[in-house]
């Protein structure tokens, strides 16, 4: 593939795996949107304090989310 457009931040191991596959196949990868480029606002939880992180722990586990949200460059 010559070019791939990817929108959004990486929030799960499955998404990370898919992105790596795209990167292997595409000559050019274009990040679309703030989340993909800088991680925000999706990465707000990366900056939660311990109490806030504990409050969302069950949700992260239920949906198999990564501990930290990653921008595409990560």
PDB file of N, CA, C, O and CB in Angstrom:
ATOM      1  N   UNK A   1       0.851  -1.167   0.000  1.00  0.00           N
ATOM      2  CA  UNK A   1       0.000   0.000   0.000  1.00  0.00           C
ATOM      3  C   UNK A   1       0.898   1.233   0.000  1.00  0.00           C
ATOM      4  O   UNK A   1       1.929   1.269   0.673  1.00  0.00           O
ATOM      5  CB  UNK A   1      -0.969  -0.004   1.222  1.00  0.00           C
ATOM      6  N   UNK A   2       0.498   2.217  -0.749  1.00  0.00           N
ATOM      7  CA  UNK A   2       1.299   3.421  -0.859  1.00  0.00           C
ATOM      8  C   UNK A   2       1.140   4.355   0.339  1.00  0.00           C
ATOM      9  O   UNK A   2       2.122   4.844   0.898  1.00  0.00           O
ATOM     10  CB  UNK A   2       0.939   4.148  -2.115  1.00  0.00           C
ATOM     11  N   UNK A   3      -0.117   4.594   0.720  1.00  0.00           N
ATOM     12  CA  UNK A   3      -0.370   5.546   1.787  1.00  0.00           C
ATOM     13  C   UNK A   3      -1.528   5.047   2.668  1.00  0.00           C
ATOM     14  O   UNK A   3      -2.491   4.460   2.174  1.00  0.00           O
ATOM     15  CB  UNK A   3      -0.687   6.946   1.202  1.00  0.00           C
ATOM     16  N   UNK A   4      -1.414   5.292   3.970  1.00  0.00           N
ATOM     17  CA  UNK A   4      -2.472   4.921   4.912  1.00  0.00           C
ATOM     18  C   UNK A   4      -2.786   6.122   5.788  1.00  0.00           C
ATOM     19  O   UNK A   4      -1.882   6.809   6.262  1.00  0.00           O
ATOM     20  CB  UNK A   4      -2.055   3.693   5.782  1.00  0.00           C
ATOM     21  N   UNK A   5      -4.061   6.370   5.998  1.00  0.00           N
ATOM     22  CA  UNK A   5      -4.520   7.426   6.886  1.00  0.00           C
ATOM     23  C   UNK A   5      -5.064   6.757   8.144  1.00  0.00           C
ATOM     24  O   UNK A   5      -5.958   5.915   8.069  1.00  0.00           O
ATOM     25  CB  UNK A   5      -5.607   8.334   6.197  1.00  0.00           C
ATOM     26  N   UNK A   6      -4.523   7.134   9.294  1.00  0.00           N
ATOM     27  CA  UNK A   6      -4.938   6.527  10.557  1.00  0.00           C
ATOM     28  C   UNK A   6      -5.436   7.626  11.484  1.00  0.00           C
ATOM     29  O   UNK A   6      -4.762   8.632  11.706  1.00  0.00           O
ATOM     30  CB  UNK A   6      -3.767   5.731  11.215  1.00  0.00           C
ATOM     31  N   UNK A   7      -6.639   7.408  12.020  1.00  0.00           N
ATOM     32  CA  UNK A   7      -7.264   8.399  12.894  1.00  0.00           C
ATOM     33  C   UNK A   7      -7.366   7.838  14.303  1.00  0.00           C
ATOM     34  O   UNK A   7      -7.731   6.677  14.490  1.00  0.00           O
ATOM     35  CB  UNK A   7      -8.664   8.805  12.365  1.00  0.00           C
ATOM     36  N   UNK A   8      -7.045   8.659  15.291  1.00  0.00           N
ATOM     37  CA  UNK A   8      -7.230   8.278  16.678  1.00  0.00           C
ATOM     38  C   UNK A   8      -5.978   7.794  17.370  1.00  0.00           C
ATOM     39  O   UNK A   8      -4.986   7.435  16.735  1.00  0.00           O
ATOM     40  CB  UNK A   8      -8.249   7.237  16.761  1.00  0.00           C
ATOM     41  N   UNK A   9      -6.048   7.793  18.688  1.00  0.00           N
ATOM     42  CA  UNK A   9      -4.953   7.329  19.536  1.00  0.00           C
ATOM     43  C   UNK A   9      -5.034   5.810  19.696  1.00  0.00           C
ATOM     44  O   UNK A   9      -6.056   5.197  19.386  1.00  0.00           O
ATOM     45  CB  UNK A   9      -4.996   8.028  20.922  1.00  0.00           C
ATOM     46  N   UNK A  10      -3.960   5.219  20.176  1.00  0.00           N
ATOM     47  CA  UNK A  10      -3.901   3.773  20.405  1.00  0.00           C
ATOM     48  C   UNK A  10      -4.262   3.516  21.866  1.00  0.00           C
ATOM     49  O   UNK A  10      -3.579   3.984  22.777  1.00  0.00           O
ATOM     50  CB  UNK A  10      -2.477   3.189  20.059  1.00  0.00           C
ATOM     51  N   UNK A  11      -5.344   2.765  22.076  1.00  0.00           N
ATOM     52  CA  UNK A  11      -5.812   2.530  23.438  1.00  0.00           C
ATOM     53  C   UNK A  11      -5.765   1.067  23.861  1.00  0.00           C
ATOM     54  O   UNK A  11      -6.006   0.753  25.027  1.00  0.00           O
ATOM     55  CB  UNK A  11      -7.205   3.034  23.578  1.00  0.00           C
ATOM     56  N   UNK A  12      -5.455   0.163  22.920  1.00  0.00           N
ATOM     57  CA  UNK A  12      -5.430  -1.262  23.268  1.00  0.00           C
ATOM     58  C   UNK A  12      -4.284  -1.965  22.545  1.00  0.00           C
ATOM     59  O   UNK A  12      -3.738  -1.451  21.569  1.00  0.00           O
ATOM     60  CB  UNK A  12      -6.778  -1.933  22.915  1.00  0.00           C
ATOM     61  N   UNK A  13      -3.933  -3.141  23.039  1.00  0.00           N
ATOM     62  CA  UNK A  13      -2.885  -3.936  22.390  1.00  0.00           C
ATOM     63  C   UNK A  13      -3.302  -4.341  20.981  1.00  0.00           C
ATOM     64  O   UNK A  13      -2.467  -4.399  20.078  1.00  0.00           O
ATOM     65  CB  UNK A  13      -2.564  -5.186  23.223  1.00  0.00           C
ATOM     66  N   UNK A  14      -4.584  -4.620  20.791  1.00  0.00           N
ATOM     67  CA  UNK A  14      -5.089  -5.007  19.469  1.00  0.00           C
ATOM     68  C   UNK A  14      -4.928  -3.854  18.469  1.00  0.00           C
ATOM     69  O   UNK A  14      -4.531  -4.075  17.325  1.00  0.00           O
ATOM     70  CB  UNK A  14      -6.576  -5.431  19.562  1.00  0.00           C
ATOM     71  N   UNK A  15      -5.233  -2.638  18.899  1.00  0.00           N
ATOM     72  CA  UNK A  15      -5.048  -1.481  18.023  1.00  0.00           C
ATOM     73  C   UNK A  15      -3.572  -1.274  17.697  1.00  0.00           C
ATOM     74  O   UNK A  15      -3.225  -0.935  16.566  1.00  0.00           O
ATOM     75  CB  UNK A  15      -5.626  -0.217  18.674  1.00  0.00           C
ATOM     76  N   UNK A  16      -2.712  -1.477  18.679  1.00  0.00           N
ATOM     77  CA  UNK A  16      -1.275  -1.331  18.467  1.00  0.00           C
ATOM     78  C   UNK A  16      -0.782  -2.355  17.440  1.00  0.00           C
ATOM     79  O   UNK A  16       0.026  -2.031  16.570  1.00  0.00           O
ATOM     80  CB  UNK A  16      -0.511  -1.495  19.801  1.00  0.00           C
ATOM     81  N   UNK A  17      -1.270  -3.576  17.548  1.00  0.00           N
ATOM     82  CA  UNK A  17      -0.899  -4.642  16.610  1.00  0.00           C
ATOM     83  C   UNK A  17      -1.338  -4.276  15.182  1.00  0.00           C
ATOM     84  O   UNK A  17      -0.573  -4.447  14.232  1.00  0.00           O
ATOM     85  CB  UNK A  17      -1.538  -5.992  17.043  1.00  0.00           C
ATOM     86  N   UNK A  18      -2.559  -3.779  15.040  1.00  0.00           N
ATOM     87  CA  UNK A  18      -3.068  -3.384  13.730  1.00  0.00           C
ATOM     88  C   UNK A  18      -2.257  -2.228  13.142  1.00  0.00           C
ATOM     89  O   UNK A  18      -1.960  -2.215  11.947  1.00  0.00           O
ATOM     90  CB  UNK A  18      -4.544  -2.991  13.832  1.00  0.00           C
ATOM     91  N   UNK A  19      -1.902  -1.262  13.986  1.00  0.00           N
ATOM     92  CA  UNK A  19      -1.116  -0.124  13.508  1.00  0.00           C
ATOM     93  C   UNK A  19       0.266  -0.575  13.029  1.00  0.00           C
ATOM     94  O   UNK A  19       0.751  -0.107  11.999  1.00  0.00           O
ATOM     95  CB  UNK A  19      -0.974   0.932  14.619  1.00  0.00           C
ATOM     96  N   UNK A  20       0.889  -1.471  13.768  1.00  0.00           N
ATOM     97  CA  UNK A  20       2.206  -1.976  13.352  1.00  0.00           C
ATOM     98  C   UNK A  20       2.115  -2.694  12.020  1.00  0.00           C
ATOM     99  O   UNK A  20       3.026  -2.595  11.199  1.00  0.00           O
ATOM    100  CB  UNK A  20       2.787  -2.918  14.413  1.00  0.00           C
ATOM    101  N   UNK A  21       1.027  -3.417  11.795  1.00  0.00           N
ATOM    102  CA  UNK A  21       0.808  -4.089  10.522  1.00  0.00           C
ATOM    103  C   UNK A  21       0.662  -3.067   9.391  1.00  0.00           C
ATOM    104  O   UNK A  21       1.218  -3.243   8.307  1.00  0.00           O
ATOM    105  CB  UNK A  21      -0.439  -4.988  10.598  1.00  0.00           C
ATOM    106  N   UNK A  22      -0.085  -2.009   9.655  1.00  0.00           N
ATOM    107  CA  UNK A  22      -0.251  -0.938   8.667  1.00  0.00           C
ATOM    108  C   UNK A  22       1.095  -0.287   8.368  1.00  0.00           C
ATOM    109  O   UNK A  22       1.418  -0.029   7.208  1.00  0.00           O
ATOM    110  CB  UNK A  22      -1.260   0.122   9.171  1.00  0.00           C
ATOM    111  N   UNK A  23       1.869  -0.023   9.400  1.00  0.00           N
ATOM    112  CA  UNK A  23       3.181   0.616   9.215  1.00  0.00           C
ATOM    113  C   UNK A  23       4.118  -0.242   8.370  1.00  0.00           C
ATOM    114  O   UNK A  23       4.901   0.283   7.579  1.00  0.00           O
ATOM    115  CB  UNK A  23       3.826   0.897  10.571  1.00  0.00           C
ATOM    116  N   UNK A  24       4.038  -1.555   8.538  1.00  0.00           N
ATOM    117  CA  UNK A  24       4.879  -2.459   7.747  1.00  0.00           C
ATOM    118  C   UNK A  24       4.510  -2.424   6.270  1.00  0.00           C
ATOM    119  O   UNK A  24       5.381  -2.539   5.408  1.00  0.00           O
ATOM    120  CB  UNK A  24       4.764  -3.886   8.274  1.00  0.00           C
ATOM    121  N   UNK A  25       3.225  -2.268   5.975  1.00  0.00           N
ATOM    122  CA  UNK A  25       2.733  -2.366   4.603  1.00  0.00           C
ATOM    123  C   UNK A  25       2.706  -1.033   3.859  1.00  0.00           C
ATOM    124  O   UNK A  25       2.847  -1.010   2.636  1.00  0.00           O
ATOM    125  CB  UNK A  25       1.360  -2.951   4.610  1.00  0.00           C
ATOM    126  N   UNK A  26       2.527   0.074   4.573  1.00  0.00           N
ATOM    127  CA  UNK A  26       2.372   1.374   3.922  1.00  0.00           C
ATOM    128  C   UNK A  26       3.711   2.085   3.762  1.00  0.00           C
ATOM    129  O   UNK A  26       4.564   2.050   4.649  1.00  0.00           O
ATOM    130  CB  UNK A  26       1.411   2.250   4.718  1.00  0.00           C
ATOM    131  N   UNK A  27       3.870   2.718   2.630  1.00  0.00           N
ATOM    132  CA  UNK A  27       5.068   3.527   2.406  1.00  0.00           C
ATOM    133  C   UNK A  27       5.000   4.814   3.223  1.00  0.00           C
ATOM    134  O   UNK A  27       6.017   5.304   3.714  1.00  0.00           O
ATOM    135  CB  UNK A  27       5.233   3.852   0.906  1.00  0.00           C
ATOM    136  N   UNK A  28       3.781   5.360   3.363  1.00  0.00           N
ATOM    137  CA  UNK A  28       3.557   6.591   4.110  1.00  0.00           C
ATOM    138  C   UNK A  28       2.354   6.383   5.030  1.00  0.00           C
ATOM    139  O   UNK A  28       1.325   5.866   4.596  1.00  0.00           O
ATOM    140  CB  UNK A  28       3.329   7.806   3.147  1.00  0.00           C
ATOM    141  N   UNK A  29       2.480   6.785   6.305  1.00  0.00           N
ATOM    142  CA  UNK A  29       1.370   6.749   7.250  1.00  0.00           C
ATOM    143  C   UNK A  29       1.079   8.179   7.681  1.00  0.00           C
ATOM    144  O   UNK A  29       1.968   8.887   8.152  1.00  0.00           O
ATOM    145  CB  UNK A  29       1.695   5.838   8.484  1.00  0.00           C
ATOM    146  N   UNK A  30      -0.173   8.599   7.516  1.00  0.00           N
ATOM    147  CA  UNK A  30      -0.593   9.943   7.877  1.00  0.00           C
ATOM    148  C   UNK A  30      -1.499   9.858   9.098  1.00  0.00           C
ATOM    149  O   UNK A  30      -2.524   9.176   9.077  1.00  0.00           O
ATOM    150  CB  UNK A  30      -1.315  10.645   6.691  1.00  0.00           C
ATOM    151  N   UNK A  31      -1.113  10.556  10.160  1.00  0.00           N
ATOM    152  CA  UNK A  31      -1.911  10.611  11.379  1.00  0.00           C
ATOM    153  C   UNK A  31      -2.961  11.698  11.218  1.00  0.00           C
ATOM    154  O   UNK A  31      -2.644  12.839  10.881  1.00  0.00           O
ATOM    155  CB  UNK A  31      -1.020  10.875  12.631  1.00  0.00           C
ATOM    156  N   UNK A  32      -4.219  11.330  11.463  1.00  0.00           N
ATOM    157  CA  UNK A  32      -5.327  12.272  11.311  1.00  0.00           C
ATOM    158  C   UNK A  32      -5.927  12.562  12.688  1.00  0.00           C
ATOM    159  O   UNK A  32      -6.276  11.638  13.423  1.00  0.00           O
ATOM    160  CB  UNK A  32      -6.414  11.706  10.339  1.00  0.00           C
ATOM    161  N   UNK A  33      -6.043  13.826  13.032  1.00  0.00           N
ATOM    162  CA  UNK A  33      -6.695  14.229  14.277  1.00  0.00           C
ATOM    163  C   UNK A  33      -5.726  14.419  15.421  1.00  0.00           C
ATOM    164  O   UNK A  33      -4.613  13.893  15.417  1.00  0.00           O
ATOM    165  CB  UNK A  33      -7.720  13.218  14.665  1.00  0.00           C
ATOM    166  N   UNK A  34      -6.176  15.184  16.404  1.00  0.00           N
ATOM    167  CA  UNK A  34      -5.341  15.516  17.560  1.00  0.00           C
ATOM    168  C   UNK A  34      -4.934  14.273  18.346  1.00  0.00           C
ATOM    169  O   UNK A  34      -3.788  14.165  18.782  1.00  0.00           O
ATOM    170  CB  UNK A  34      -6.077  16.485  18.474  1.00  0.00           C
ATOM    171  N   UNK A  35      -5.852  13.347  18.529  1.00  0.00           N
ATOM    172  CA  UNK A  35      -5.539  12.143  19.309  1.00  0.00           C
ATOM    173  C   UNK A  35      -4.405  11.354  18.662  1.00  0.00           C
ATOM    174  O   UNK A  35      -3.501  10.881  19.352  1.00  0.00           O
ATOM    175  CB  UNK A  35      -6.786  11.253  19.450  1.00  0.00           C
ATOM    176  N   UNK A  36      -4.452  11.217  17.367  1.00  0.00           N
ATOM    177  CA  UNK A  36      -3.418  10.469  16.656  1.00  0.00           C
ATOM    178  C   UNK A  36      -2.077  11.187  16.698  1.00  0.00           C
ATOM    179  O   UNK A  36      -1.031  10.547  16.816  1.00  0.00           O
ATOM    180  CB  UNK A  36      -3.835  10.238  15.212  1.00  0.00           C
ATOM    181  N   UNK A  37      -2.103  12.505  16.603  1.00  0.00           N
ATOM    182  CA  UNK A  37      -0.873  13.289  16.511  1.00  0.00           C
ATOM    183  C   UNK A  37      -0.237  13.550  17.875  1.00  0.00           C
ATOM    184  O   UNK A  37       0.963  13.338  18.052  1.00  0.00           O
ATOM    185  CB  UNK A  37      -1.155  14.605  15.825  1.00  0.00           C
ATOM    186  N   UNK A  38      -1.042  14.014  18.846  1.00  0.00           N
ATOM    187  CA  UNK A  38      -0.469  14.362  20.152  1.00  0.00           C
ATOM    188  C   UNK A  38      -1.049  13.552  21.312  1.00  0.00           C
ATOM    189  O   UNK A  38      -0.603  13.685  22.452  1.00  0.00           O
ATOM    190  CB  UNK A  38      -0.683  15.826  20.420  1.00  0.00           C
ATOM    191  N   UNK A  39      -2.038  12.718  21.018  1.00  0.00           N
ATOM    192  CA  UNK A  39      -2.628  11.883  22.053  1.00  0.00           C
ATOM    193  C   UNK A  39      -3.788  12.510  22.793  1.00  0.00           C
ATOM    194  O   UNK A  39      -4.587  11.796  23.400  1.00  0.00           O
ATOM    195  CB  UNK A  39      -1.598  11.514  23.022  1.00  0.00           C
ATOM    196  N   UNK A  40      -3.900  13.821  22.759  1.00  0.00           N
ATOM    197  CA  UNK A  40      -4.972  14.519  23.481  1.00  0.00           C
ATOM    198  C   UNK A  40      -6.183  14.719  22.582  1.00  0.00           C
ATOM    199  O   UNK A  40      -6.014  14.919  21.380  1.00  0.00           O
ATOM    200  CB  UNK A  40      -4.476  15.879  24.009  1.00  0.00           C
ATOM    201  N   UNK A  41      -7.359  14.673  23.104  1.00  0.00           N
ATOM    202  CA  UNK A  41      -7.738  14.562  24.499  1.00  0.00           C
ATOM    203  C   UNK A  41      -7.860  13.118  25.019  1.00  0.00           C
ATOM    204  O   UNK A  41      -8.105  12.915  26.209  1.00  0.00           O
ATOM    205  CB  UNK A  41      -9.028  15.263  24.699  1.00  0.00           C
ATOM    206  N   UNK A  42      -7.693  12.133  24.158  1.00  0.00           N
ATOM    207  CA  UNK A  42      -7.847  10.738  24.609  1.00  0.00           C
ATOM    208  C   UNK A  42      -6.896  10.358  25.732  1.00  0.00           C
ATOM    209  O   UNK A  42      -7.227   9.520  26.571  1.00  0.00           O
ATOM    210  CB  UNK A  42      -7.634   9.801  23.451  1.00  0.00           C
ATOM    211  N   UNK A  43      -5.728  10.963  25.755  1.00  0.00           N
ATOM    212  CA  UNK A  43      -4.725  10.571  26.750  1.00  0.00           C
ATOM    213  C   UNK A  43      -4.883  11.266  28.105  1.00  0.00           C
ATOM    214  O   UNK A  43      -3.970  11.214  28.928  1.00  0.00           O
ATOM    215  CB  UNK A  43      -3.357  10.856  26.214  1.00  0.00           C
ATOM    216  N   UNK A  44      -5.995  11.898  28.343  1.00  0.00           N
ATOM    217  CA  UNK A  44      -6.206  12.579  29.638  1.00  0.00           C
ATOM    218  C   UNK A  44      -6.002  11.626  30.807  1.00  0.00           C
ATOM    219  O   UNK A  44      -5.477  12.018  31.849  1.00  0.00           O
ATOM    220  CB  UNK A  44      -7.619  13.183  29.704  1.00  0.00           C
ATOM    221  N   UNK A  45      -6.414  10.384  30.635  1.00  0.00           N
ATOM    222  CA  UNK A  45      -6.275   9.433  31.736  1.00  0.00           C
ATOM    223  C   UNK A  45      -4.827   9.095  32.049  1.00  0.00           C
ATOM    224  O   UNK A  45      -4.539   8.585  33.132  1.00  0.00           O
ATOM    225  CB  UNK A  45      -7.022   8.173  31.418  1.00  0.00           C
ATOM    226  N   UNK A  46      -3.910   9.368  31.127  1.00  0.00           N
ATOM    227  CA  UNK A  46      -2.484   9.154  31.406  1.00  0.00           C
ATOM    228  C   UNK A  46      -2.004  10.026  32.563  1.00  0.00           C
ATOM    229  O   UNK A  46      -0.991   9.721  33.192  1.00  0.00           O
ATOM    230  CB  UNK A  46      -1.647   9.443  30.156  1.00  0.00           C
ATOM    231  N   UNK A  47      -2.720  11.098  32.841  1.00  0.00           N
ATOM    232  CA  UNK A  47      -2.311  12.062  33.853  1.00  0.00           C
ATOM    233  C   UNK A  47      -3.179  12.011  35.112  1.00  0.00           C
ATOM    234  O   UNK A  47      -3.095  12.894  35.965  1.00  0.00           O
ATOM    235  CB  UNK A  47      -2.347  13.451  33.273  1.00  0.00           C
ATOM    236  N   UNK A  48      -4.016  10.969  35.224  1.00  0.00           N
ATOM    237  CA  UNK A  48      -4.856  10.816  36.408  1.00  0.00           C
ATOM    238  C   UNK A  48      -3.993  10.532  37.628  1.00  0.00           C
ATOM    239  O   UNK A  48      -2.935   9.910  37.530  1.00  0.00           O
ATOM    240  CB  UNK A  48      -5.888   9.690  36.205  1.00  0.00           C
ATOM    241  N   UNK A  49      -4.462  10.997  38.770  1.00  0.00           N
ATOM    242  CA  UNK A  49      -3.783  10.650  40.018  1.00  0.00           C
ATOM    243  C   UNK A  49      -4.176   9.217  40.398  1.00  0.00           C
ATOM    244  O   UNK A  49      -4.990   8.591  39.719  1.00  0.00           O
ATOM    245  CB  UNK A  49      -4.151  11.664  41.166  1.00  0.00           C
ATOM    246  N   UNK A  50      -3.606   8.713  41.463  1.00  0.00           N
ATOM    247  CA  UNK A  50      -3.822   7.320  41.861  1.00  0.00           C
ATOM    248  C   UNK A  50      -5.308   7.021  42.107  1.00  0.00           C
ATOM    249  O   UNK A  50      -5.810   5.976  41.694  1.00  0.00           O
ATOM    250  CB  UNK A  50      -3.011   7.004  43.122  1.00  0.00           C
ATOM    251  N   UNK A  51      -5.991   7.921  42.767  1.00  0.00           N
ATOM    252  CA  UNK A  51      -7.406   7.726  43.080  1.00  0.00           C
ATOM    253  C   UNK A  51      -8.253   7.653  41.804  1.00  0.00           C
ATOM    254  O   UNK A  51      -9.136   6.803  41.683  1.00  0.00           O
ATOM    255  CB  UNK A  51      -7.910   8.861  43.984  1.00  0.00           C
ATOM    256  N   UNK A  52      -7.979   8.539  40.872  1.00  0.00           N
ATOM    257  CA  UNK A  52      -8.717   8.543  39.608  1.00  0.00           C
ATOM    258  C   UNK A  52      -8.419   7.270  38.803  1.00  0.00           C
ATOM    259  O   UNK A  52      -9.322   6.677  38.211  1.00  0.00           O
ATOM    260  CB  UNK A  52      -8.357   9.798  38.779  1.00  0.00           C
ATOM    261  N   UNK A  53      -7.161   6.863  38.788  1.00  0.00           N
ATOM    262  CA  UNK A  53      -6.772   5.650  38.069  1.00  0.00           C
ATOM    263  C   UNK A  53      -7.466   4.418  38.638  1.00  0.00           C
ATOM    264  O   UNK A  53      -7.900   3.543  37.889  1.00  0.00           O
ATOM    265  CB  UNK A  53      -5.258   5.465  38.122  1.00  0.00           C
ATOM    266  N   UNK A  54      -7.568   4.352  39.945  1.00  0.00           N
ATOM    267  CA  UNK A  54      -8.267   3.229  40.596  1.00  0.00           C
ATOM    268  C   UNK A  54      -9.747   3.228  40.226  1.00  0.00           C
ATOM    269  O   UNK A  54     -10.349   2.167  40.059  1.00  0.00           O
ATOM    270  CB  UNK A  54      -8.105   3.303  42.135  1.00  0.00           C
ATOM    271  N   UNK A  55     -10.332   4.416  40.099  1.00  0.00           N
ATOM    272  CA  UNK A  55     -11.758   4.532  39.789  1.00  0.00           C
ATOM    273  C   UNK A  55     -12.086   3.981  38.398  1.00  0.00           C
ATOM    274  O   UNK A  55     -13.195   3.492  38.182  1.00  0.00           O
ATOM    275  CB  UNK A  55     -12.198   5.993  39.884  1.00  0.00           C
ATOM    276  N   UNK A  56     -11.153   4.052  37.461  1.00  0.00           N
ATOM    277  CA  UNK A  56     -11.420   3.579  36.102  1.00  0.00           C
ATOM    278  C   UNK A  56     -10.784   2.228  35.806  1.00  0.00           C
ATOM    279  O   UNK A  56     -10.910   1.722  34.691  1.00  0.00           O
ATOM    280  CB  UNK A  56     -10.927   4.590  35.104  1.00  0.00           C
ATOM    281  N   UNK A  57     -10.116   1.644  36.765  1.00  0.00           N
ATOM    282  CA  UNK A  57      -9.397   0.384  36.563  1.00  0.00           C
ATOM    283  C   UNK A  57     -10.295  -0.722  35.997  1.00  0.00           C
ATOM    284  O   UNK A  57      -9.890  -1.433  35.077  1.00  0.00           O
ATOM    285  CB  UNK A  57      -8.788  -0.076  37.877  1.00  0.00           C
ATOM    286  N   UNK A  58     -11.484  -0.869  36.529  1.00  0.00           N
ATOM    287  CA  UNK A  58     -12.403  -1.917  36.067  1.00  0.00           C
ATOM    288  C   UNK A  58     -12.794  -1.721  34.603  1.00  0.00           C
ATOM    289  O   UNK A  58     -12.942  -2.695  33.864  1.00  0.00           O
ATOM    290  CB  UNK A  58     -13.660  -1.940  36.940  1.00  0.00           C
ATOM    291  N   UNK A  59     -12.961  -0.484  34.189  1.00  0.00           N
ATOM    292  CA  UNK A  59     -13.315  -0.188  32.792  1.00  0.00           C
ATOM    293  C   UNK A  59     -12.156  -0.561  31.868  1.00  0.00           C
ATOM    294  O   UNK A  59     -12.361  -1.168  30.816  1.00  0.00           O
ATOM    295  CB  UNK A  59     -13.679   1.316  32.620  1.00  0.00           C
ATOM    296  N   UNK A  60     -10.938  -0.194  32.270  1.00  0.00           N
ATOM    297  CA  UNK A  60      -9.763  -0.512  31.460  1.00  0.00           C
ATOM    298  C   UNK A  60      -9.629  -2.022  31.286  1.00  0.00           C
ATOM    299  O   UNK A  60      -9.327  -2.502  30.193  1.00  0.00           O
ATOM    300  CB  UNK A  60      -8.487   0.069  32.104  1.00  0.00           C
ATOM    301  N   UNK A  61      -9.851  -2.757  32.350  1.00  0.00           N
ATOM    302  CA  UNK A  61      -9.746  -4.219  32.286  1.00  0.00           C
ATOM    303  C   UNK A  61     -10.871  -4.816  31.450  1.00  0.00           C
ATOM    304  O   UNK A  61     -10.630  -5.717  30.647  1.00  0.00           O
ATOM    305  CB  UNK A  61      -9.769  -4.819  33.697  1.00  0.00           C
ATOM    306  N   UNK A  62     -12.085  -4.331  31.627  1.00  0.00           N
ATOM    307  CA  UNK A  62     -13.241  -4.857  30.903  1.00  0.00           C
ATOM    308  C   UNK A  62     -13.067  -4.734  29.394  1.00  0.00           C
ATOM    309  O   UNK A  62     -13.381  -5.665  28.652  1.00  0.00           O
ATOM    310  CB  UNK A  62     -14.507  -4.131  31.338  1.00  0.00           C
ATOM    311  N   UNK A  63     -12.571  -3.597  28.943  1.00  0.00           N
ATOM    312  CA  UNK A  63     -12.431  -3.352  27.512  1.00  0.00           C
ATOM    313  C   UNK A  63     -11.018  -3.626  26.988  1.00  0.00           C
ATOM    314  O   UNK A  63     -10.705  -3.331  25.834  1.00  0.00           O
ATOM    315  CB  UNK A  63     -12.812  -1.928  27.207  1.00  0.00           C
ATOM    316  N   UNK A  64     -10.174  -4.194  27.852  1.00  0.00           N
ATOM    317  CA  UNK A  64      -8.801  -4.563  27.491  1.00  0.00           C
ATOM    318  C   UNK A  64      -7.998  -3.369  26.976  1.00  0.00           C
ATOM    319  O   UNK A  64      -7.248  -3.478  26.005  1.00  0.00           O
ATOM    320  CB  UNK A  64      -8.816  -5.661  26.437  1.00  0.00           C
ATOM    321  N   UNK A  65      -8.172  -2.227  27.647  1.00  0.00           N
ATOM    322  CA  UNK A  65      -7.425  -1.024  27.290  1.00  0.00           C
ATOM    323  C   UNK A  65      -6.020  -1.086  27.870  1.00  0.00           C
ATOM    324  O   UNK A  65      -5.786  -1.710  28.905  1.00  0.00           O
ATOM    325  CB  UNK A  65      -8.155   0.238  27.784  1.00  0.00           C
ATOM    326  N   UNK A  66      -5.100  -0.433  27.191  1.00  0.00           N
ATOM    327  CA  UNK A  66      -3.736  -0.306  27.689  1.00  0.00           C
ATOM    328  C   UNK A  66      -3.747   0.591  28.933  1.00  0.00           C
ATOM    329  O   UNK A  66      -4.676   1.369  29.148  1.00  0.00           O
ATOM    330  CB  UNK A  66      -2.788   0.273  26.585  1.00  0.00           C
ATOM    331  N   UNK A  67      -2.717   0.465  29.725  1.00  0.00           N
ATOM    332  CA  UNK A  67      -2.602   1.306  30.916  1.00  0.00           C
ATOM    333  C   UNK A  67      -2.471   2.786  30.520  1.00  0.00           C
ATOM    334  O   UNK A  67      -3.013   3.667  31.188  1.00  0.00           O
ATOM    335  CB  UNK A  67      -1.387   0.867  31.770  1.00  0.00           C
ATOM    336  N   UNK A  68      -1.745   3.040  29.426  1.00  0.00           N
ATOM    337  CA  UNK A  68      -1.543   4.398  28.922  1.00  0.00           C
ATOM    338  C   UNK A  68      -2.005   4.490  27.471  1.00  0.00           C
ATOM    339  O   UNK A  68      -1.821   3.549  26.699  1.00  0.00           O
ATOM    340  CB  UNK A  68      -0.057   4.813  29.043  1.00  0.00           C
ATOM    341  N   UNK A  69      -2.601   5.616  27.101  1.00  0.00           N
ATOM    342  CA  UNK A  69      -2.994   5.892  25.729  1.00  0.00           C
ATOM    343  C   UNK A  69      -1.757   6.369  24.978  1.00  0.00           C
ATOM    344  O   UNK A  69      -0.977   7.163  25.505  1.00  0.00           O
ATOM    345  CB  UNK A  69      -4.147   6.952  25.664  1.00  0.00           C
ATOM    346  N   UNK A  70      -1.573   5.885  23.743  1.00  0.00           N
ATOM    347  CA  UNK A  70      -0.412   6.239  22.942  1.00  0.00           C
ATOM    348  C   UNK A  70      -0.809   7.028  21.703  1.00  0.00           C
ATOM    349  O   UNK A  70      -1.840   6.748  21.090  1.00  0.00           O
ATOM    350  CB  UNK A  70       0.351   4.991  22.541  1.00  0.00           C
ATOM    351  N   UNK A  71       0.004   8.013  21.333  1.00  0.00           N
ATOM    352  CA  UNK A  71      -0.179   8.653  20.040  1.00  0.00           C
ATOM    353  C   UNK A  71       0.465   7.739  18.998  1.00  0.00           C
ATOM    354  O   UNK A  71       1.209   6.829  19.365  1.00  0.00           O
ATOM    355  CB  UNK A  71       0.446  10.108  20.012  1.00  0.00           C
ATOM    356  N   UNK A  72       0.202   7.955  17.732  1.00  0.00           N
ATOM    357  CA  UNK A  72       0.699   7.060  16.687  1.00  0.00           C
ATOM    358  C   UNK A  72       2.219   6.975  16.650  1.00  0.00           C
ATOM    359  O   UNK A  72       2.774   5.914  16.366  1.00  0.00           O
ATOM    360  CB  UNK A  72       0.192   7.513  15.344  1.00  0.00           C
ATOM    361  N   UNK A  73       2.888   8.074  16.934  1.00  0.00           N
ATOM    362  CA  UNK A  73       4.353   8.075  16.881  1.00  0.00           C
ATOM    363  C   UNK A  73       4.976   7.192  17.950  1.00  0.00           C
ATOM    364  O   UNK A  73       6.119   6.755  17.810  1.00  0.00           O
ATOM    365  CB  UNK A  73       4.874   9.485  17.027  1.00  0.00           C
ATOM    366  N   UNK A  74       4.227   6.926  19.023  1.00  0.00           N
ATOM    367  CA  UNK A  74       4.750   6.079  20.096  1.00  0.00           C
ATOM    368  C   UNK A  74       4.690   4.631  19.675  1.00  0.00           C
ATOM    369  O   UNK A  74       5.085   3.749  20.439  1.00  0.00           O
ATOM    370  CB  UNK A  74       3.965   6.291  21.405  1.00  0.00           C
TER     371      UNK A  74
END
